[in-house]
Amino acid sequence: MNAASLSRADGAHEPALQPALRDCVSRAVRRYLSDVESEPGEGLHALVMCEVESPLLREVMTWYGGNQSRAAAALGINRATLRKKLQQYGLAD
């Protein structure tokens, strides 16, 4: 099975909006790489995770009206992990 087949097989069960999110991330990473023009510094993965995780947590918490249990369930993490991440990014009450 080639990469295109795997992509189609994986995509068969994805929500319709997930490809839009993936495309947005792809465009942002391409733009970042273009902006640095040379080799980006080490830690690109950590940079992207930090840049994405903070607004993700903020938006999900807002969507669920600050309810950590519901937000954690939506994110697929436990509430203790959510609390730790909220503190890490300065998003805790």
N, C-alpha and C positions, 0 to 999 in steps of 0.2 A: 504494500500500500504506500503510495507516495504522499508528499506533504499536502498536495491539493486535495487528495481523497480524504486524508485525515481532517483537513480543515472543513470540508463539506460534511463529513460524518459528525464532527464535534458541533458544527453550527446548526445541525438539524434540531437540536434541543435547546438552543440559546433563545432567550427572550429577544424580541425584535430590537430593543434599544441597546443591547450589549454591543453589537457591532459599531454603533455610533460612538460609544464610549471608547472602544478599542481604537477607532479611527482618530478620535480626538487625542488620545495619548500618543499614537504614532506621529501625528502632525506636530505635536509639542516636542517630542524627542528629536524629530528631524530638524525642527527649527532651532532647538538648542545646539545640536551638533553643527548645524550650519553657522550659527552665531559664533561659536568658539573657533571655527575655521580650521584649527589644528587639532591635535589629539586632545580630547577632553581629559581633565585630571582624573585620577583614580577616584572611585567611589560614586560613579554615576548611578548605580543601583540604589545606594543609600540616599543620594540626592533626590531621585525620582520618588522613592517611597516616602520620604519626609514631605516633599512638596504635595504629594497626592493624599497621604493619610490624614493630615491635619484638616484640610477642607472637607474631606469625606466625613470625618467624625463630626465636624461642626454642622454640616448640612443634615446628616442623619439625626443628630441630636435635636436640631431645630424642627425637622419634619415630625419627629415623635414628641415634640413639646417638652423635651428634657427628660423624658421617661427612659432611664438607662436600661431597664429590663427589655423594653420593646426595641430600643436601638440596638442593643447587643444581639438580640435574636435576629434582627434584620441583617446585621453585619456577619452573623455566624460565629460570634465569639462569646465567651462568657462575660458576665457583668463585671467581675473583678478585673479581667483583662481590659475591658472598656474603661473602667475607672482609672486604671494605671495609664492607659494611653491618653485619656483626657488630661490627667495631671502632667504627663510628659510634654504635651503641646500647650499647656497653659489654658486649657478649655474647661477645667473643672470649676464648679461654682465657688 
